[in-house]
Amino acid sequence: MSVLFLLISALVLIYFGLGGAVAAVIMAVATLFGMYEDHWHILSILFGGAGLALAIVLVMPGNLRRDKLSRPLLGWVKGRLPALSDTEAEALKSGSVDWDGELFSGRPDWSRLLNTTHAHLTEKEQAFVDGPVDTLCGMLDDWQITNELYDLPREAWDFIRQEGFFGLVIPEEFGGKGFSATAHSEVVMKISTRSVSAAVTVMVPNSLGPGELLMHYGTDEQKQHYLPRLAKGEEIPCFALTSPVAGSDAGAIPDKGIVCRGQWNGEEVLGLKVTWNKRYITLAPVATLIGLAIKVYDPEGLMGGDEDLGVTCVMIPHDLDGVHHGARHLPMNTVFMNGPTWGEDVFIPLSQVIGGEGMVGQGWTMLLECLSIGRSISLPALGTGAGKLASLTTGAYAGIREQFGRSISHFEGVQEAMEPIAGYTYMMDAARLLTSGMLDRGVRPAVPSAVLKYRNTDLMRKVINNAMDVVAGRGVITGPRNFLARAYQAVPIGITVEGANILTRSLMIFGQGAIRCHPYIVQEIEAAGMDDEREAVNAFDDVFYTHMAHTTRNGLRTFVLGLSQGWLEPVPGRGGLQRYYRQLARFASAFAVLTDVTLLTIGGGLKARQRLSGRMADCLVALYYASAIIKQWHEEGYPEDNRSVVEWGLQRCLFDFQTSMKALVENFPVKALRWPLKVLVFPTGARLSPPDDRLGERVALSIVRDGPMRERIVRGVYRPEKQNDPVGRVLHAYRLANETRDTRDRLNDAIRKTDPDELQDIEMLMAHQRDELVDWAIDKNYVREDEREALLEALGALYDVIRVDAFDGDAIRSLAECATGKLREIERP
């Protein structure tokens, strides 16, 4: 009994996070009580006393613990901790931890999530979104841009410069707008619902590029010279990182700068002779200021240090001798300016290093800091914009498109496709705003930015594919009427750029997050890397036992919450979301346990276990997006109109977590741990289900029926008023269809009741002679005479919506002849 009572007291203490002298006293009392219950039997005294002595050594720091336990443990742990490359070590130093750290802790503090300042726009920012952004969108004709001009119209370029679109985030003191990250995201999102090419043109100078780097790291002279010029569009920037042979491995870039002396503005100065070959660089064909990531070498020791000085960020004026630019890539028929840039032995002074001479070799840290900003805004905004556009147009189209006398939105198969369009769009928007809110609070969210980029672009793919299924033939015919084609073609771009999704999911999210966000791992890695053994042992001793208690506590919580389905966890009561909070608490604890088990058993081999790290990434994604949904609904005051889409998103996230975690446990690399982990995480089985059909139907129809939920989901989308516009045409027909719904229902009911012998004639009237059809309905008293004009206008608009483009054969042959031989390839890229 002494051993049993000791064990029980230890587990209770661990569960509630108690340690030190208090824990020692409680365990001693429990052990003595057990000895008393055993009538002071010699075996009880021996085993209980030995166990108590060991427990006290573990909970009470001292020389005995450090010398006899910590020292040998440190040697063993060194072999288990993942080895970090130089670039990975730099990555850990950059960025900051926010809500992602709470999720990795295993016990997220929901009050912290709900009470943090959320994303919002100032009056000035909202006025810009409602004014100049709408004006720019009205200038853009996507068919003309992508099939006639292969560029934005000149008036749009001029307007972008004049209205400061290139300086959204540059401070006002330098001539910029000084907007928040949320405003930047809103601007890009709205423009993307009109033209992906225009959205990319605007977003790149405001995310990763010389402007962002100069604001954070530039010298006063560099800021004073370049930032006003960038804000006004007098300089067009690009930033070139990707090299043909390095791909996503930025640490392997071959582009270099050799320290030397050379001529600059008539004077001999110390500088760099730069050689580079970059591709996939947005705005490179028109850039006047080329930002580069290169490796700097000082073979002659002119800077008085090592020969290999490391990755460095520099600025190259486009008009220097040896600079090559102007060639273009054509990314999937989106025509934003993208292309290669290369140069050979181009001399620049050290004053062209971003941050000046003192920042030579600091480029990787600079890039990591700014990448987390860009990845948090640009592509997630594009993904959300695509979802909102699909919800706006496909929901309207499904509502007005009729087959067999019924709206296709009533067909369950169509609803099954529309359900994730609405649900995923709300999820993308919630996660976008949660993350931009972090940026506005000064957080540099390295892990959330990777989560958001990966998941929003992946959900963009799912949403657009489903929208194409619903729109069907109307969506696959190229032409100025098509409102989905460009978003569909742009999907692979979002998936690929700013860190390809396979890389981001399988290596970055969990690989970096497990170390960066873990409450103790970084301290243990630092202790293991110390040169002074005694200092290392002391540092390791301070953290290791706390880490073990943390892991044990999460293991106990995971099992207990799994048995109770989370009912023993205290959770917030607002919004009626208690059951979701409980499951999220349970799964967060399980995620933390699997993180520790993975690091302990796989350690340095984690990089090679990309299926495992990918599934762990998917688990983190589910937790993060569920948190974002809760936060968004909380900030909006828990409107009941949106409950269906909120609960759909939470159920989807929880089911996705369960699916990924189940696959992870069943395929865990250490086979002996599979069954214990399954019992720990799923003690009563994997019992959660995806959203049911009734909830799915409500969510699907939320973007069909005009109302608060549809308005919330499509909030921020650009809505053209022109009836000859691809989107405006659909919205016009949708408005008329809603206004004449009762009349059309009576007409369709009459057609269904028509004698079969007469039905064929009626169908011919429906297709070709709407006037005669309405006359027939009036004659049969199904429609009133005063409803005639409105019904005819609506029927004309509905027919116009289903029309597709057709092109004259001779014109297409002329176009082909014109294009033949006009595209000349270049060899360098």
N, C-alpha and C positions, 0 to 999 in steps of 0.2 A: 504493500500500500504506500510505502514511503516513496518508491520510485514512481508509482502511478500519480500520486498527488503532486509530486515535483513536476512531472511532465505536464499535467493538466494546468498547474499554475503557470508554468513557463509559456504554454501555448496561449493562455488567456492574456498574459502580460504582453506577449508579442502581438496578439490581435489588436490590443488597445494601445500599442506603441509605448509601453512603459519599460524603463530600463534603469541602469545605475543602482544606487544604494537602495532605492525603494523596491526595485525588483529583487535584489538580493535578500532583503528582509522578508518579503512576501514568500519567496521560494523556500527560505529557511523555516518559516512558520509552517508552510504546507508540508515540508518534509518531516518536521518534528511531529506534526499531527499524524502523519502516516505511520511513523514509528510507534506512536502511542496506540494507534489502531491495531498495529501488529504486536502489541504487548511487548515492545522493545526487544523483538527477536533479533538475534545476532546478525542474520542475513539482511534483515531490513535495515539495520544500522549500517552495515558494511556497504551495501549497494546504494542505499539512500544517501549515505554520507559521501560516497565517491561521486555520485551524480551531482549532489549539491556543490561539492568542491569544484567540479568541472564547470558547472553553471556559473558559479561566482567568478571564476577566472575569466569566463567569457564576457560577463556583463560589467566587470570592474577592471578598468585599465590599470596596468602596472608592468613592472619589469618582467614578471613571470610570464604574463601573456605575450608581451612583445618578444621575449627571447625564445620561449619554448613553442609558441604557436605562430606568431606573426612572421617571424623570420623565415621559417621553412615554407609557410604558406605563400609568402611573397615570391619565392623562387618558383613555386608551382604555378602561381597565377600569371607570372610573366610569360609562361609558355602558352597560356590560354587566351590572353587578351589579344585582340586583333592588332596586327602591325599596321602602322599608318605610313603612307608615303608622304613626301614633303608637301604635295598639293593637298592631301587629305588633312594633314596637320594644320595647314593654313586655313582650310575650310572650317575646321573646328573653332578657330579663333575669330572667324568672321560671323556676322549675323547675330541674332539674339533669339532667345527662347520665350515663348508666351504660352498660349493655350495648349500648344503641342507638348510642352513640358508637363502640364497637368494630366494629359492623356497617358503619357509614358509613366507617370508616377503610380498609376493604378487606382488612384482615389481622387478623381477630379473634383475640384471645388466649384460647384455649380453657381454659387453666389458670386464668385469672381467673374465667371462668364457673363452672368446676367447684369452685373453692375458696372462693367467696363464701358467706357464711352464708345458708342457705336458710330458707324459711318454716317455722315450727313453732309449736305451741301449748304454752303452759305447762300444768302440772297444773291450775291454777285455771281457765284458759280452757277446757280440755277438760271439766272438771267442769261448767262452765256450759253448754257445748254438749250434754252428755249429760243434764243435769238440767233447769234452767228452760226451755231451748229445746225439749226434748222435751215437757215439760209444756204449754208454749204450743201447740205443734203439735197436741197431743191435744185442745185446746179448740176447734180450728178445724174447722168443717164448711164446705167451700168452696161447696157448693150453697146452704146456708142463708145464707152471707155474701153471695153474689152474686145470689140470686133471692128471698130473703125479707127479710133485714135491710137490704140495701144498705149494710152497714157491718160492722165486726167486732163480735162480741157484747160486751156491756158487761163481762162477766167477763174477756174477753181484754184489753180496754183497761186495766182495773184491774191485771191481772197484769203487763202490759207496764210500767206505771208502778212498781208495787211492786218488781219484780225488776230495775229499772234498765236496761231495754232501750234507753231513750232516752239513756243516758249511758255507752254501751259504751266510747267513746274519751275521755271526759272524765276527767282525772286523779283518782286516789283522794282527793287532798287537797281536792278540790271536791265529793266525794260520788259520783264516777263510778266505773266499773269499771277504768279505766286499761288497757283491753285493747289488744293490738296490732292492726295493720291486718289481719293474717292471721286473727285471731280474729273481727274484725268481718266479714270476708268469709265465714268458715265459718258464722257465725250467720245471716247473710242468705241464704246458699245453702241451708242446711237448711230454714229457714222457707219459702223459695220453693218447695221441693218439696211443701209442704203447701198454701200459699195465697200467690199473688202479691200479693194485696191486703195481707196482713199483712206480707210481706217488705218491700214498699215503705214501709209505715207505719213500720217499724223502721229502715230504712236511711237515710231522708232526714234525720232529726235528727242522724245520726252521720256524714253525709258533707257535702254542701254545705248550709250553714245558719249561723245565728248562732253556734251552739256551736263549730263548727270555726273560724270566723273569730275568735271571741273568744279561743280558746285560743292562737292564733298572734299576734293583733294587739291584743287588748283591753287596756284599762287595768286596773290592779290593782283599782280600784273596780268596773269592769264585770265582771271575772272573779268577784270576791267576791260580787257581787249576783246575777248571772244564772246562772253555771255550776252552783251547787248546785240552783237551782230547775229548770234544764233537766235535770239528772241525775235528779232525783226525779219528773220529769213534771209538776211544778207549773206549768211554762210549756211550752206546745206551740209549737215553732218552725216557721217556714217561711222560705224565701228566694225572693224574687220577682225574676227577672231578665228573663224574656221579655215583650216588649211586642207588641201586635198588629201594629204597622206595622214593627217592627224585625226580628222573627223571629230568625234565627240571628246577625244582625249586632249583637252586643252594643254595639259602638261607636256605633251609631246610635240608642240608646234616647232617646225623647223625654221620659221622666219626669225631673222636675227638682225642685230645691230652691233657693229664693231666700233668701239670707242676710238676716236681718232681726231685729228685736227683738220679743219677745212674752212672754206670761205663762206661767210654769211653776211650779206649786206655790205660787202667790201672789206670785211675784217676777218682775220684768222681767229677762230674760236674753237673751243673744245666741243665736240659733238659726236654724232653717231652716223656711220655709213650703213644705211638700212636696205636690206633685201627681203622681199616678201612675195608670197603668192597665195592669195586668199580667194575663196569663192562663196557663193550664196549670200553675198553681202547686200542687204537692203539699203537703197539709196546710193550705192556706190556709183552707178552710171552718171548721176547728176551731182554727186557730193563735191563740195569745194574744200571741205576739211575732212580728211580721212583719219579716223582714229585706228590705231593698230595695237595689237598685243604681240610683242616680239620677245625674244630672249637676247639679253645684252651680254657681250663678252668684252673683256679688256685685256687682250693679250700683251700689250706693252706696259700695263700697270699705270696708265695715265691718270686714273682716278685713285690710285694709291691703295687699292684693295685686292680682293680675289679676282681671278680671271673670269670666272663664271658669276655674273652679277644677278642673274635670274630674270623672271618674266617682268616686263616693263610696258607701260602704256604710253604711247607717243602720239603726236598729232602731225600729220603730213599735209601741207598745202597741196592742192591737186595740180598746181601749175609748175611744180618743180621738175627739172630735167630728170628723166628716168621713170616718172610716174605714168602708169598706164591705167586708164579707166574709160568708161563709156560703153563697153560691151555689155550686153544684157542677157540674163537668164529669163525664161518665160515660165514662171511657176504655175503650172496647171491652169493656164488661161486666165489667171489673175495677173494684171499688168502693172502692179506696183514696181517701181524701179528697183531691180535686183540684178546683181551681176558680179563678175570677178574684178579684182583689183590686184595689180602686181607692180613691182618696182625692183630695180637693180642698182645697188650702190648709190642710193639717194642720200645725200648729206643733209642732216638737220642739226641745229645746235642743241645743247642740253636744255635750253629754255623751252624746247618743244616737247620735253618729257612732261606729262601731266603731273603737276605737283613740283616740277623742277628737279634739279639734280638729286636732291635728298630722297626722291621717290623712285629712283632707279632700283629695280629688283623688287618693288612692292606691288607690282601689277596684278599678281594673282589675288592678293587680298582685296585690292580695289575692285576687281572684276566680280569677285564673289559677293561683296557687299551690294554692288549695283545689280548684279544678276537677280538677286533675291527680290529687288524692287521691280524690275522689269517683268520677271516671270509672274509676279503677283498681280500685275495689272493688264498687260497687253493681250496676251493670248486668252487668259480667262475672260476678259471682256469680249473678245471676238466670239468665244464659245457661247457665252451668255446671250450675246446679240443674235447669233444664229438661232438659238432656242426661242428667243422672243419673236423673231421674224417668222419662224415655223409655226409657233403657237398662234400668232396673229392671223397669218394667211391660211394655214392648213385648217385651223379651227373654223374660220369663216367659210372656206371652200367646202369642207365636209358638211357644214350646216346648210348650204344652199345647193349643193350638187345633189340631184335627185336621180334615183334609179328605181324602176318598178313603182313609181308614184310616191316614193318615200325618200326623205333625206338620208344620205348614206351614213350620217352620224348615228342613225338608229341601228345600224348593222353591228352586231357584236364584234365581228372581225375587224371592222374599221375602228371601233372603240378600243380594241386591244392594241392597235397601233398608236392611237392618239393618247392613250393613258400615259405612256412614258414621255411623250412630247411635253405635256403639261407638267407632270411630276418632276422630270429631270430639269426642266427650265427653272422651276422654282428653286430646286436644290442648287443649281449653278449660281443663280442670283444671290441666294443666301450666303453661300461660301465666298463668293466674290466680295460681298459687302463686309463679311466678318474679317476677311484678310486685308481689305483696303482700310478698314478701321484700325487694324493693328499698325499699318504704315503711318496713318495719321497720328497715332500716339507715339511715334518714334521707334517702333519695333522694326527690326530688320529680319523678317520671318523666313529664314533659309529653308527650313523644312516645310512649313505651310505653303511657301511659294512653289516648291516642287510638287506637293500634293495637289495644289490648285491647278497648276499647269497641266499635269497629267490627267486629272479627273475631268476638268472642264472640257478639254479638247476631246477626250474619249466620249464624254456624254454628248458633245456636239455631233460627233459621228453617229451615235445612236439616234439622236433626235432627227437629224436631217435624213438619215436612211428611212426612218419610220414615216417622216413627212412625204418622202418620195413614194413610198408604198401607198399612202392614202391618195395623193394627187395622181399617181399612176401615169397614164399616157400624157396627161397634161404637163407633167414635170420632166419628161424625157425629150421633148422636142425643143431644140435650140431655137431661140428667137427672142425678140424684144418683149414678148408677152410672158416669158418664163420668169417666175419670181423665186425659184429655188435653185436654179442651175449653178449660179456662182458660188453660193454657200456650199453646195454639194461638191463642187470642184475644189474648193478651198480647204476642205476637211483634211486631206493628207498634209497640207502645209502646216496646219496647227499641230498635227500629231508629230511632225518631224522636227520642226525648228525649236530653238532655245532649249535644247536637251531632248533628244528623241525619246518618245514615251517608253520604249522598251528599256532604254538605259535608265530613265528617271524612275520607273517602277522597280526594276530588278536590282538596281545598285544604289541609287541616291536616297530615296525616301527613307527606307528602313536602315540601310547601311550607315548613313550619316545620322539619322534621327536617333538610332539606338545608342549612339555614343554622345551626340550633342545634347539630347534631351534627357538622358538618364540622370537621375539625381546623384549618382556616385561614380559611374564608370570613368569619367574624365579625370576625377581626382585619383583614381586607382592607376590609370595610365600614367599620369604625371608622377606618381610615387614610384612606379616601376621603372621610369626613365631617369630617376635621380642618380647621380654619380656617387654621392656620399651614402654608403650603405646604412649607417645608423639613421641618418635623416630620412632615407627611403622607408625604413622599417617603421619609424615613428609616424610618418605620414600615412603609410598603409594601415597601421594599427588604428589610427583615428577614424578611418572610413570603412574598413572591410567588415567589421562586425555589425555596424549600423546597416550596411548593405545586406548582409545575410539576414538580419532581422526584418528588413524591408521586404526581401524576397519571400521569407517564410510567412510574414503577415499577409502578403498578397496571395500566397498559395492558400492559406486558411480562408481568407475572404472569398476567393474564387470558388472554393468547394462549398462553403456555407451558403453563399449567394446563389450558386448553381442549384443546390438542393431546394432552396426557398424561392427560386426564380426572382431573387432580388428583394423579397419582401422584408428582409431584415435591415435594409439600407434606408436611412432617413433621407428624404428627397424633397425638393421644393413642391409646393402644392398648387401654385398658380398655373392656370391653363389646362388643368385636368390631364397633365402629361405624366403622372406619377409612374405608370407602368413602363413608360419608355425610359424615364430616368433610371428606374431600377435595373432594367436590362442593360442600359449603357454602363451603369456602375459595375455591374457584374462582368461585362465584356471588357471594360477598361482594366479591371483587375486581372482578368485572364491574359490580356495582351501584355501587361507588365510582367507577369510570371513567365510567359513564353519568351519575352525579350531576354530575361535573365537566364533561362534555361538554354536558349540558343547561344548566348554569349559564352556561357560556361562550358557547353559541350562542343560547340562548333568553333568558337573563338576566331582565330585567324583564317579559318577556312570558309568564312561567311561569304566572301566575294565569289567563290566558286559555287555556292549554293543559291543560285539566283531564283529558282522556283520557290524556295523557302522564303527568301527575302522579299520576293514579289508578292507572295501571299500575305506576309506580315505587312507589307505596304498597303495591300488592299484592306486589311483590317483597320489600319490607321486611317485610311481614307474614309471608311464607313463611320468611324467614331467622329472624325472631324466634320464631315458633312451633316451628320445628325446633330452635332453641337451647333452648327451654323443655322440649321432649320429652327431649332429651339430659340436661339438668340434672335433671329429675324422675327419670329412670331411674337416674342416677348417685346421687342422694340416697337412693334406695330400695335401693341395693346391687346393681343389675343383676339382678333376679330373672328367671330364664329363663321363668317362667310368663307374664310380660308382654312377652316379646320380639316376639310377633306384632303386637301393637297399637302397640308402639314403632316397629318397622320400617315398618308401614303408615303411621303418621303422618309419618315422615321421607320416605318415598317420595312421599307425597301432597304434602308441602311442596316438595320438590325439583321435582316435575313441575309444580306450580302456578307456581313461580318461572320455570321454563323457558317455560311457556306465556305468562306475562305479559311476560317479557323479549323473547321472540320477536315478540309483537304490537307491543311498544314499538319495537323496532328496525325492523320492517317498515313502521311508520307514523311513523317519526321525522320531525318537521316539516322538517328540513333534508334534502331528498331526496338531495343529493350524499353525505351521510354514511351512508345506509342500508346500502349494500354494504360499505364498510369496517367499520362496526360489526358487521355480521353475521359477517364473516370474523374479527374480533377476538374476539367473544363465543362464536361457534359455529364454530370453524375446522373441526371434523369433523362438523358438523350437530347438530341438536337430537335427541339420541339417548336421552334418558331417557323411561321409560314410567311410567304410573300403576301402583299395586299390582296384581299379577296376580290371577286368579280363585282360585288355591289359597290365597294369603295372605288374600284377601278373605273366603273361606269361613271360615277360622279366626277371623278377627276378628268376623265376623257371629255365629258360634256361641259366641263368648266371653261374650256376654250372655244366651245361652240355657242353657248348661250351668252348673250350680252348681259354682263352683270359685274359685281365687285370682284369676283375671283378672276374672271378673264382680264379685267382691267389691272389687277395686281400682277398677274403673271406677265403681261405684255408691257408693263410700265417701263418707259424709257425708250421704246421703239419709235422710229420715225414713221409718221403716217402721212403719205402724200395725198393731196386732195385732187390731183388731176385724174380724170377718168380714163385717159389714154396711157396711164402709167401701169406697169405690171402689178404693183401692189395696190395702187389707187383703184384700179378696175375691180379687184376683188372686194375691197372695202366698200366701194359704191354699191356693188351688187348685194353685199351683205346687209347694208343699211336698207335698201329697197326691199329685200326679202323679209327682213324683220317687220318693216312697216306694212307689208301686204300679206303677212303670214296667214291671217284668218281667211282672207279671200282666196289665196292659193290652196289652202287646205280644203276649202269647199270645192274648188276646181278639181283638185286631185281626187277627192272623194267621188265627185261626179264621174270622172274618167274611169275609176275602178268599178263603178256600178253600171257602166255603159254596156249595152248589149254587145256580145262578142262579134256579131256581124257588122256592127257599126264601129267597133274599136279600132280596126285597121285604118279607117278613114280619119279617126280622131288623132291617132299617132302620127299620121302624115301632116295633119294640121299643126301638131305640137312641134314638129321638126322644121316646118317650112312656112307656115301661114298662121302666124300668131293672131293676126286680126280676125281671121275666120274662126279660130279656136275660141277667142273671147266672145265673138258674136254668137257662136253655138252655145256657150255657157250662159250668156245673158238670155238667149231665147229659151233655154231650158230652166230659167229662173234660179240658176246656181250662183250667178253673179249679178249684182245690181248695176244699172247703167252708170251711176255716179262713181263706180269703182273701176270703170273701163280704162281710163288713161293711166292711173297708177299701176294697174295690173299689167298693162301693155309695156310700160316702162320697166317694170320689174322683170317681166319675162324676157325682154330684150337684153337687159343687163345680165341675167342669168345665162342666157345663151352665149353672150359675149365672153363670159368668164371661161366657158369650156372650150372656146375656140383656141386653136394653136396656130403657130406661124407656118406659112408655106412660102417658098421663094421661087422665083422664076428660074427655070432651068438654064436659059441663056445667060442670065446674070451670074449664076453660080459658076458656069464655065468661064465667063470673063474674069471672075474673081480668082479662079484657080490659075488661069493663064497669067494674071497679074502677079500672083504670089510666087510662081515658079522661078526659082533661081534668085529671088530677092533676099533670102536669108542666107548670109554668109557666115560660116563658122570660123572661129579663131582657134588657134592651137593652144595657147597658153593655159586656159582653165583645165 
